[in-house]
């Protein structure tokens, strides 16, 4: 991904220099039993966003129906974080059916949220890969806030998402045992 050169095999420049990393990367990889087309249709439908989001976030799409996910689409919604409603706007910056799409937050709680969804046909179904590069605001408070609250909540959100996807598309295996979050530069 342009702008995020770390390939995961080497520490980022900030980590090598002893400074805290500026960004975090969340990844998840698993295989579902559904074929490639059914998997793409599931993830490409805005109506499934509330289903794969934990109820405690109170996810509500604000964009008038029908919401069509496609290149340059804007999707407005709200979530609740610690009982505070937060407006979020997403733009689809890459729409490459049925292989991948990328959404970025253009308004919301993060300084950066870049979410790449990739789908690859495999013999047993479809391999699904999520990669989110994000940065939280907060200056000197960002690292402790991430360590104490944000990291755990994101893991919980993506684990919930995994559970619903398993129920909807059939589970074959986890390519990655669990959702992972690491620092990147």
N, C-alpha and C positions, 0 to 999 in steps of 0.2 A: 504494500500500500504506500503510495507516495506520501512523503512527509513523515513516515514512521519506519526508518530503515532497519531497525533491530530485527534480526531474524530469529531471535529466541535462543541462539547458541552462544552469544557473547553478551557480557554486561553492557548496558548502555553507557555512554560517555559520562553522564552524571554519576552513575554507580561506580565507575572506575575511579572517578575523582573524589569519591567519598561523599558527594552531595546526594540529597534525596532525589529520586526519579521524579520527573514532572508529570508523567502519565501512568495510567494502569491499563493492563490488557486483560480482558475476561475472555476465556475461550471455552467452548463446549463442542464435542464431536461425538456423534452417535449414529447408529443405523436404525432406520425404521423399516417395517415390512412393506409399507405402501410403495407402489411404483412411483417413478419419477414424476409423472404428470399429476397424480393425486397429491403427492407431497407438495409440489409447486403450487397447485391450486389452493391447498390448505394455507400455506404461508402467505400466498399472494392475495388473500381475502382479508380486508380490514375487519370484517365481521368476526374473525377469529381472534383479534387482538384482545378483547376483553376476556375471552375464554382462557387464554394462555397467561393472563396476568393475575396474580394472587388477589383474592377479594379484598384483603386488607388495604390495597392501594386505591380502591374505589375508582378504577379506570373508567373514564367516560369519554367517548368520542364526541367532539363538538362539531366537526365538519358535517355539513348536511348530507344526508343520504341521497343517492348512493355514493359511497366513497370508493373511488377507483384508484387502486395502487398502480402507478405507472411512472415512467420517467418524468421527473420534475413535479410530481404530485406533492401537494402540501396536505398534511393531516394535523388537525388541531385536536387536542384532548386535554383532560385534566387527570391528575393523580392526586392522592392525598398522602403526604409524608408527615408522620407524627401529627396527624389530624389537621394539617394545614393544606388547603387546596393549592396545587401548583399547576399552572398552565404550561403546556408543552406543545411545541410545533416541530414537526418532522418534515424534512424534504427528502424525497427519493432522488438520489444523485446518480444511481446506476440501476438500470432495469434491463436485465439480460435474461429473458425467459428461455428455457426453464433452468438456467444455470445458477444465477445469483442476482441478488439486489442488495443495494447499500442505502441505508437511511442515515441521515445526520440530524441532530437536534439543532434547530436554528433559534429556538427560544425555549428556555427551560432551566432546570436546576443545575445543569453541568456547564462548565466552561467549554468542554468538548464532549460530544457523544457521537461516535462514528461506528455504526453497527453493520457489519458485513455478514450476509446470510448466503451460504453456498450449498448447492445441492448436486450430488454426483450419483448417477445410477451405478449400482453394484449388483452382483448376482443375487443377493438376498433381499434387495429393496432399494433404499436410497440412503446414502451417507449425507448427513446434515452437519454443517459446520457453522458455528457462530464465532465471530471475532468482534469484540467491542473494544475500541480504544477510547478511554475517557479521562477527563481531568475534572477534579472538583474545585470549586472556588474556596476561598477562605484564608489565603495567604498562609501565615504561620500556623493557623488552626486546621488547615486542610489535612495534614498527615495524621494528627491525632483523631480528627473526626472520621477519616477513612478507616483507621485502625479500630476505633471503638464502635462505629455504627454502620457506615456506608458499605464496607466490605461484606459484613455479615448479611446485611439486607439484600445486596445484589446476589450473593450466593443463594439466599432463600428464594428470591424471585426467579432465578434461572433454574433452580431445582424444582420449583413448582411448575415452571414452564415445561421442563423435561417430563414430569409426571403426566401432565395433560396431553402432551404430544404422544407419549407412550400409549395412553388410552385411546387417542383419536386415530393414530396411524399404525399402531402395532409396533412392538419393540423387538428388535433383533439383538442388538448389543450396544454397549458403550464402548466407543473407540478410545475415549478418554474416560477414566473411571468416574470422575466427578468434575463439576464446573471448577475452573481454575482462574485465579486472579494473581497477576504478578506485576511488578513495576517495570516500566519500559521508559526509555529516554526520548 
